[in-house]
């Protein structure tokens, strides 16, 4: 994980040396593909099975406002130990998100753009849980549960801020902070 983070940061700064300025026009389409560097489940001490990934396509309504569709996916595994109950719960969590993404961009500043916005949509987490007794099999019906069952689709409303570096007239790289599929995202954008 540390090596991939270092590689992304190194690519970010090396591409920034090649940057060119080009104004965005209303009607342009931008495709973004990102990878999460810090999972929203990091506090639970989980391990990523599939790093958080996100894609979105947005259309610029003006040079500074874009609206688009956002999709994201992640899969993590974790474990909780309850020594007083002599139980271990193992989790396999798959999260999917689908949302409308609205972004507000600054003007170009030497090939840099700052932006922010919000996501509105749905988020679905599917959690598979296995409970194991530390003292033996026992009666499976009397084993207590320390977690909630799967929730149906939940409403997603999230904000984010980011910075975009224009690499060529069509390609840029970005870094983003927000509460979505990941707390920190980095990725590539391609503008048509």
Secondary structure as the mmCIF struct_conf table of DSSP 4:
data_model
#
loop_
_struct_conf.conf_type_id
_struct_conf.id
_struct_conf.beg_label_comp_id
_struct_conf.beg_label_asym_id
_struct_conf.beg_label_seq_id
_struct_conf.end_label_comp_id
_struct_conf.end_label_asym_id
_struct_conf.end_label_seq_id
HELX_RH_AL_P HELX_RH_AL_P1 UNK A 2 UNK A 16
TURN_TY1_P TURN_TY1_P1 UNK A 17 UNK A 18
TURN_TY1_P TURN_TY1_P2 UNK A 26 UNK A 27
STRN STRN1 UNK A 29 UNK A 39
TURN_TY1_P TURN_TY1_P3 UNK A 40 UNK A 41
HELX_RH_3T_P HELX_RH_3T_P1 UNK A 42 UNK A 44
TURN_TY1_P TURN_TY1_P4 UNK A 45 UNK A 45
STRN STRN2 UNK A 47 UNK A 62
TURN_TY1_P TURN_TY1_P5 UNK A 63 UNK A 64
STRN STRN3 UNK A 65 UNK A 82
TURN_TY1_P TURN_TY1_P6 UNK A 83 UNK A 86
STRN STRN4 UNK A 87 UNK A 105
HELX_LH_PP_P HELX_LH_PP_P1 UNK A 106 UNK A 108
STRN STRN5 UNK A 109 UNK A 109
TURN_TY1_P TURN_TY1_P7 UNK A 110 UNK A 111
STRN STRN6 UNK A 112 UNK A 133
BEND BEND1 UNK A 134 UNK A 135
HELX_RH_3T_P HELX_RH_3T_P2 UNK A 140 UNK A 142
BEND BEND2 UNK A 147 UNK A 147
HELX_LH_PP_P HELX_LH_PP_P2 UNK A 148 UNK A 151
STRN STRN7 UNK A 154 UNK A 166
BEND BEND3 UNK A 168 UNK A 170
STRN STRN8 UNK A 171 UNK A 178
BEND BEND4 UNK A 179 UNK A 181
STRN STRN9 UNK A 182 UNK A 191
#
